[in-house]
Amino acid sequence: MDTPRLPDERPILVLAEVASAYERQLLWSWATEQGVPSSAIIELPSARSRRRRDISPVLDARLKRAPDAVVVPVRVAWLAEERDGRRRVRLIDIVKAVGDPRDPGPWTHKVRAMRHPDSFRLLVAEPARAGDLVRDWHDSYAPSRLGEYVARRAWLALERAERKLRGNRYKVARFVAEEITAQGEFQAGLAEIAEETSQREGNVQARAKRLLNEIAATPTTLAIDLVAGLIHLLYRQGYRRIEYDRRKLLEVYSKAHKTSLVFLPSHKSQLDRLVMQYVLWENDLPPSHTAGGININFWPVGPLVRRSGVFFIRRSFKDDPTYKFVLRSYLDYLVSRRFPIEWYLEGGRSRTGKLRAPSLGLLHYVVDSYERGATDDILLIPTSITYDQIQDIGDYAAETQGAAKSDESFGWLLGAVASLRRRYGDVHIRFGEPLSLKKDWTGDAEEGSVDIAKLAFEVMMRINAATPISPTAAVSLYLTDEPGPTTAPELAARIGPLAALVERRGLPRTARFDRPVDIEVVLDRMAEHGFVARDGDRWEVAEEGHHPLAFYRNVMVHHLLVPAIAELARRADGDTDAVALDVRRLFQFEFFFDPSDEFLESLDDALAIADAIEGLPRLVLEPFLESYYSVVDLAAHREELPDAKEALTHTLRLLDHGRIRRPEAATLPIMASAVKMLEHAGIEGDDQALRDLRELVATYLELVTKPLDRGSS
């Protein structure tokens, strides 16, 4: 074992973190051998001790008395056993050590060192001048004593040194509550809240500390490794692999030393956070601090995922100034220390396959942190996570039909794990074009700002652009259009133009889907899950398969949306631009569109795509138009707007009577968007306007099935 050296400068003050008598012996012997007098060695308690960490007042006096002294933190770092040139913690290691072998119990230190002399290292952290530390303490307005402030600085320096030894995957936030509450700005903010709400300042401070403990993640190296191992076991139950561009991931992280990273993934499954965490772990990258709903903070999930990097947020805190201030302060802390952050801009999992409308709260807080100077730049990373198939799909189909969402619990967790014991294919992660706030942000971060909404929409557009077309999505697009019996070669022939277009245009895809053998694999997997039925060599959509297949189709329809609208407009009488804008307004709460000018400029190129795929408007738009028609038809017969559940009942009635043909048109989230469109249009109670809109949607429905007479166009 190489023995590190202390700086040659004198006077020197060694801060020795000790967790046992054996560590004390090691550090004192090592320091005195290098000429450090015993009076210049001050012990610090272990930062990982669960006991109260009292700091000797001697440290305060020594720092003030010798401002020129070089202060050097030192520690004993314990390591995992080396196997094949790598040090990894296995489950058997945890069992043998009765815990993390990198943080062994103090009573085991001596025996372990004797049995495994290579199991520890002496660490020397970055030194600092005593006078500089005293000045920093004064400037921080920290309510803690000087010695406590310097001890915390020493522990953090030792954590950084140990991370170089162990790996970047263990970059975690330590002493979060102490660091945040020690800030003068935090104390001043709480005092202001106390004055504005007429509360005692002490009560506000006590509640703020409780809230900080409720929110903050408390990651540990053991939990990070343990959860990574569990994730691998879990996802491999149903998925073959996680497929992603490692080069692009490392390129993104290469900027992390000078900018704060914020990952904004799409949200399709409860596995999203797990697969992202595992990908970072296997590339030795720092774990993201991921926002999670307080609903998943149940035993044993909550305590475990909190220790692997999840911080919990309440669903509603609009009228709670203390909660909002504590959350903002926590995000400021993560941003300023450049800990990667991750959350789902959609707010919850998509039940339809499409991206949901963004929730702007956390984005506002993070942009506000940047504007207040917490960091020089923040890089927003649009991230698409898609699955060949997902285990949640049955629940989603039920919920879109009005079933209540299952509450998260231990029993729910066991059911979710059990559901993975099927074939689901692969998981696909794609990183979209990042947005730099320093370069791309020129807006206003005030709460409710339209600029924040525009930024969120741009992120969503970039997630869509990165989302690949999978064989499952392509097959679902055509099966939902014509659900009757078909063979794999027949389906491959129908899909062929789409596959050629994807290849020609360089659209993202996960795999080929133009050959019958590719289609057969997808159909076989769908049959395993009960979405399609097989009779000899012919396949058809099963009774319970329409909504699951619609989910997969909707994952990719945004790639064909504008071409489908352009083709619909070309089939209509009148100004094609005007018709296209009308359809865009109709679906303004359903899809993400470029600004009007850019949208119109894209129509000519979009028509070239439409020319390549026969019946594109029907493939893409028909189910949405049928949902919207049902909502508008019901509204035209009422004095007030219906809610989505009433519209669902009406849609099922229209299906029974043959007035619409798509079973997946009866989907609550889509009808909720249609109701929102009517509210925004301001035509509630206007019978004529509602009838006109109903006729317009009915006209569009006729047009999507109308063949285009290209000779007269």
N, C-alpha and C positions, 0 to 999 in steps of 0.2 A: 504494500500500500504506500503510495506517494504521500509524504508528509508535507502539508502546506506550510508556507512561511508567513510570518507576520511582517508588516512594513518595518523598514529599518528606522523610520522617523521616531523621534522621542521628543517630548513625553508621549506616552501611549496609555490608553485606557481600554482594557479588554472587557467586553460585555459577554460573559460566558453563560449561555443558556443551558441549564442543567435539568435533567429529569430524574436522575438517580445518583446514588453515591458513586457508582462506577463511572458515569459520564463526568462527574466532578473530578475524579481522580485522573481520567484521561486528559481533560482540558487543562487542569492546573499543571500537571506534569509537562505537557506540551508547551504551555506558555512560559513556565519558569525556565525550561531548557533554552528558550530563546531570549533569556535575559529580562523577562518582565517581572518586576517585583510583585510580591503578593498583594501589596497595597494598591496596585494598579489593575487588579482583577476584581471585577464586581459581578456577582452572580445574578442572573435573571431566571425566574421560574420558567418552566416549559410553556410555550405558547399554546400547546395542545392539551394542557392539563385542564381537567374539568373543575378543578378547585379554583378558588379565588386567587388571582395572580397579583399578590401584593409586591410592590416595588420598594426596595429599601430607600429611605430618604437620604442615605449616604450618596446615592447617585446624583441627586440634585446638587448637593454641596460640591462634589468633585467636578461636575460640569461647569459650575459657576466659578470655581477657584482656579481652574486650568483651561482657559479658553483656547489655548494653542494646542491642547492635547488632541492626538489622533484617536478617535473612538472607533474600535474595531469589534463588530459582533462576531461571535464564533459559536459553533454548534456541532454536535455529533449527529450525522445523518445515517440512518439505518436503511439498508437496501434489501431488495428481494433477492432470492437465490438466483445465481446465473446458470442458465441452461442454453447450450448451443449459442453462446455469445450474446444472449439477450436476458434481461432481467424483467420477468413478467410475474405477476401475482396470479397463482392458480387457486381454485377453490380449496384444494388440499392444503395449500400453504396457509390459508386463512384458518382452516380447522386446526392444523398443527400449532400455529402461533396463537390460537384463541383470539383472533383479531387480525389486524393488518400487520404483516411482518415488517413493514416499513415504519411502523409506529408501535413497537413491542412494549409490553408492560415493563415498568422500571425494574421489577424483581427478576426479569429474565436477561437483562443486559449483559451481565458478567458471564453467565453460562453461555449465552449465544456467541459472544465475542471469542470465548475460548474454543468453542466447537467450530465456529466459522470465522476465522480471522479476517476474511474478506467481506464480511457482512456490514461493515460500517466505514464511514469516511469522516474526517474532520473538515468542517467547512469554515471558510473565512469569507465574510460578506464584504461588500463595498464599504470602505471606511469613510468617515466624515469628521470635520473639525468640531470640537465642542462648542466653540463660539458661534459657528454657523447654526448648530442645532438649537442653541439658546435663542438666537435671533429668529429662527423659523417658528419656534414655540411662541414667542411674543407676537409675531405677525399673524399667527393662526387664531389668536384670541381663544385658544382652547381652554375649557374650564378645568381640565385635568392638570395635575402637577407636572412640572418639567420632567421629572424622572419617568413618569408614566408615559408621557408623550414620546420621549427618546426610546424607551423600551419598545413601544409599538413600532417606531421607525426601525429599530434593530430587528425585530421579529420579521417585518416585511422584507427587509434587506436579505435576511437569511432565507426566507421563502423563495426569493428570486434566485439566490445562489443554489438552493436545493433543486429548483426547477431545471436549471441547466444540467444538473446531474441526472435527474429522473426523466425529464422529457417535457415538451410544451403542452402535452395533453393534461398536465396537472397545474396549468395556470388557473388558479381559482382565487376568488375574492376572500381575503381574511380580515377579521376585525371590522366587519362592515359597520355594525352598530356603533362601535367606538369611534371609527373614523368619521362617520356622518354626524353623530351627536357632538363631536368635538369641534365642529366648524362653527365659527362665529356667525356666519350667514344663516345656519340652521337655527341657532338659538334666537337670533333676531327675528326670523320668520315666525317662530312659535310665539314669541312675545307679541308680535303684531296680530296674530290670530286670536290670542287671548284677549287683547284689547278690543278687537272688532266684534268678538262674540260674547264679551262680558263674562269671561271665565277666569278662574285663577290660573296664573301662569304655571304654577307647579302641577296642576291637574292636566293642563294641555301637554306639558313636557312628559308626564308619566304616560299619558295615552299615546303620544307620538312614539315613545319607545316600544310600547306594546304593539302598535301598528307596524313598526319597522321589523320587529321579530316575526310578525304574522306574514309580512310580504317577502322578506329577503330570502334568497337562496343561501344555503350553507354548505357548499360543495366540499367534499373530502376526497382524497386520493383513493381511499378504499371503495367508496360508493361509486366513483367514476369507473373504476375497473370492474367492480361487481356488476353494475348496471350494464356496462358494455358486454360482459360475458352473457348476462341474461338476455340482452337484446339479440345477440347472435343466435342463442338457442331458440329464442322465440320466433324470430322472423324466418329461420330456416325450417320451422315446422311446416310452413305453407309456401314460402318463396324460395326460388333457386338462388338469387343473388340480388345485390343492390348495384345497379348499373349507373355510372356517372363518369364525367370527364375529370380525371384526377389532375391533369395539367391545368385546367381552368380553375379548379378549386385552389390549388397551390398558388396560382397567379393572383387570385383574390386575396389570399392570406398574406401574400408577400407585401401587401400595403398596410398590414395590421400594425406595424411598428410605428407608423406615423399618422394613422387615421383610425377612427372608430368604425367597426363593421356592424351593420344591422342586416340580418338575414330576414327576408319577408317571404316565407314559402306559401304556396297554395295549401289548402287544408281539405284533404279528401278522407283521411282516416286517422284513428287514434295512433296508428303506427308512425305518423309523419315525424313527430318529435324524436321517436326512437331511432328511426333510420338515419335522420340527420346527425344525431348524437354519435351513432356508431361510425358513420363515415368520417367525422372529425376525429374520433378516437383512433381509428385504424391508420390515419395519416399523421398521428402525433401532433394534432392541432388543438388549441385551447377549446374547451367546450363552450357552447353558447349559453348565456343566461337567458332562459326561455320563459316567457310569460305563460302561465297556465291559469285556467279558471279555478276559483276556490272550490268548485264542485269536485275536483279530483284530489283534494287534500283529505283523503280518507286512509285509514290504516289498511294495509301496510304501504300502499302506493305513495301517499303524501310524504311521509318522512323519508322514504327512500329516494324519490325523485327530487325532493328539495335538496338532498345531499349530493345529487348528481347535476344540479344546476337549474332547477325550475324555481321561479319565484311566482307566488300566488297573488292574484288580483281579484277583488270582489267584482261582481257583475254590475253593481250600481253604487256609485259614490258621488253623484253629481252635487248633492247638497251637503257634503261633508268636507269643509275646507281643510281640516287637519289631515284627513286621509289623502286628499289630493296633494297637499304639500309634502307629505312623507313620501308618497309614490314618486313625485317629481324629484325630490332630493335623492332618492335611491337611484333613479335613472341618471341623474346628473353624475352620481358617483361612478356608475358603470361606464358611462360615456367618457368621463374625464380620465379614468384609468385604462381606457381602451380594452375593456372586457367585451368580447362579442355578445351581441344581444340578438334575440330571435323572438318573433311572435307572428301570429297569423292575422294579416291585415283584414281578412274576411270576418274575423271575430269568432267564427264557429265553422264546423265542417259543412261542406256543401252537400246537400241532399239531392241535387239535380245533376251533378257533374260539372256544371258551369261554375265560374267564379262568382261568389256572392258580392254584394255591394260592400265596399270597405268600411270598417269602423275607424274613426279618425282620432280617437282619444290618445292612444300611445304615440301615434305619429306626431301629433301636435306637441306632446311633451318632449319628444326627442329632438324635433326641429327647434323647439324653444330652447333646449339645452345648448344646441349649437349657436343659436343667435345670442345667447347670454355668455358665450365664450368658454363653455365647459371643454371644448375641443376645437382644434383648428379645422377639422373636416369630419364629416360622417359619410360613409359609403353605404348606400342602400342597395342590397343585393336581391333583386327579384329572383325567386326560386320556384321552379315547378317540380312538384312531387306527384308522379302518376304511377298507377299500378296496372298491370295487365288485367288483374281482377282484384277486388278488395273483399275482405271478410265482412265488412260492415253493410254490404249492399242490401241484404234482406231487411235489416232494420230501416235503412233509408227508404226502401220501397214502401214499407208499412207506414212510416212517418209521413211520406208525401201523400198518403191516402187518409191521413187523419189520426193514425195511431199515436199514442203518447210516447214521447222519448223516454227510454229507460234511464232511470237514475243510476249514476255511477256508485258502485259499492263493491265489496269484496266478492260477492256472488256474481255480479256483472263481470268483474275481471276474470273470474274462473271461466265463465261462459265465453268471453272473448278469446281466451287462450285456447279453449277447446275447439272453437270454430276455425282455428288456423290449421287444423289437421286435415287439410285438403290441398289440392294443387291450385295455386293462384298465379303462377308464372313468375315474373320479375318485378322489381321496384325500379323506377327510373327517376333520377334526379337530374335536372338541367338548371344551370345558372344563367339567368338573363343578363342583359347589358346593365352594369351598375349605374347608379345615379349618385353623383358627388354633390353634396349640398354646397360645397365651396364653389363648384363650377356651375351647377345647374339650378341652384335655388336663388331666386330673386324676389320671393313673395313676402307675405306678412304671416307671421306665426301666431297671431292672436286667435283665441278660442273661437271657433265658428268661422274661421277665415275660409273664403272660397279658394284661396291659393293652396291651403292644405289639402282640400278636396281634389284640386287639379293634380297635385303631386301624387296623391294616392291613386288617382285614375291612371296616371302615367306608369306607376309601378305595376298596376294590374294589366295594363296593355303589354308591358314587357314580360310579365309572367305568361300571358297568353302566347306571345310570340315565341317563347322558349318551350312551351308545352308540346311534346312530340305526339304525333299520330301513331297509335298502336294498331296492330292487327285486330285486337278486340274492338277498338273504336270503329275502325273501318267496316268490319263485319256487322257491327250493331247498327251503323248508319243505314245499311242496305236491308238488313233483316227487319228492322222496325218499319221500313217503307213498304216492303212486301213480305209479310210474316208467314205466307203460305209455304207449302213444301217446296224445297229446292235441293239441288245437289251441290257439292263443293265445287265441281268444275263450272256449273252454271253461275254460282255466286262469284267465283273468281273472275269470270268473264264480265260480270256486271261491275265488279270493283276495279277491273283493269284500268279504265281511264283515270280513276282517282289515283291509283298507284303510279301511273305514268306521269301524271301531273305533279305529284309529290317529288318524284325523281327529277323531273325537268325544272321545277321551280326551287329545288333545294329546301323544301319544307322539312322541319324536323320530324323524324320518325324513330320508332324504337327498333323496328325490324321490317323485313319484306312482308308484303301481304298480297302479292299478285299471283301466286301459284296455288293450285288446288291443295297441295300438301300443307301450305301455310294456313289456308282456310280450315282444313280438316283438323289441325291441332287446336285452333280456336274453338271450333264447334264442339269438339270432344270435351274440352274443358268446360264450356258452357253447359253441356249436357250433364256433366258431373254435378253441377250446381243447380240443375233443374230449370235452367232458363230456356233451353231448347229441347225438343223431343226428336228422337230418331226412329225412322221406320225404314229399314234396309239402308239404301244409300241416300235417302232423302231426309232433310231436316226442316223443322218449322219451329216458330216461336211457341213456347209453352204458355199456358194460360197465365202463369205467374211470372212470365219472363219479360213482359213489355216494359215495365218500369225499370228493372235492372239494366236491360239493354239500352233504354233511353239515357240512363246515367252515363254509360260508357260512350254512347254517341255524342252526348253533350260535352264531353271532355274535349272534343276536337272540332265542334261545329264552328267555333269562332274563326278558324282558318278559312272557312268557306262562306262566312256570313255576308260579307260585302259583295262577293260575286253573286250570291243568291239574290240579294236585294237588287243589284244592277240588272239581273235577268228579269226579275219581277217587274221592275220599272220599264224595261224595254217591251214587255208584253202589254203594258197598260196603254190606254189612250191618253194623249196629252204629253206635257213636258216631262221627260224622263227624270231630269234632275229634281223637279218638284215632287214627283212620286217617290223617288228614293229618299228625299228628306222627310216626307210624310211617314214612310215606313221607319226611318231612323227615329223620329219623334215617338212613334207608337211603341217602339222597343227601347226607349231611353233608360228604363229602369230594369231592363232584362239583360242587355249586353253593354260592353264597353266600346265606344266609337271614338275615332279621331275627331278633332274639331270639324265643324261643317265644311269649311273651305278645303281642308285636306281630304275629307271624306268624298266630296264631289270630284276632286282631282284624281282620286283613285278609281273612279267608276270605269273609265275606259279600259284600264288594265284588268280590272275585275271582270269585265265582259269577256275578255280573252280566256279567262279561267272558266267562266260559265259555258263558253262554247265547247270546252273540252269534256264537260260532264253533263250528260243528258239528264234532264229533270232535276237540276240542282235546286231550284226554289222549293220543290215539293220535298226533296230529301232533307233540307235544312229548316225551312220555315213552317211547313204545314202544321206540325204539332203545336208550335207556339201560337200560330194564328188561330187554331181551333180553341186553345185555352182562352185566348183573348176574346174570341167571338162569344164564347159561353158567358164570360163575365159581362161583356157589354150587352148581350142579349138579355141577361137577367136584370141588369141595371135599367134597361129601357122599359121594363115592366114594373118598376118600383119607384117609390118617391125618394128613397135614400139609397146610397150605394150599398151593395152587399158586402159581406166579409168573405174571406177566402173559403171558409168551410161551407157557407151557403152556396158559393159558386161551385164547389166540388160536387155537391148534391145535384145541382143543375146540370153540370157537365156529364155526370153519369146518366142522367135522364136523356140528354141529347144523344149519348152513345147508344142507349137502348133503342131510341127511335130512329137511329141511322142518320141523324142530321150531321154528325161528325164521325170520323172513322178511326181516329187514333186513340187507343186506350190510354196512352201516356199523356194525352191532353189533360186528363184528370189528375193534375199535380198541384198540390197546395202552394208551394213556393212560387210557381209560375203565375198562378192566379192571383197571389198576393201582389206580385209585381204589376199585374194588369189593374188591380184595384188602385194601387198607388198611382199609376198612370192617369186614371180617371180623376182621382183627387187632385193631381197636379194640373189637369186640364181645366178644372173648375166648372164642370158641366153637370154637377149633381143637381137633379131636379129639373134640368132643361131637357124636356122630352124630345124635342126636335133634334137637338144636338146629339143626344144619345142614339136616336134612330138613325141619324146620318152616319154616325161613327159605326154603328152596327152594319149598315149597308156597305160602308167602305171596307170593313174587315171581311165581310162576306165576298165582296168583289175581289179582294186580294186572295181569298181562299180559292175562288174560281180560277184566278190567273195562275196560281202555282201549279195547277194541273193542266193548263192550256198549252198545247204545243206551239212553239213560235214559228210563224210563217216567215222564214228568213228572207224569202224573195221579196216580201213587202216591207221588211223592216228598214 
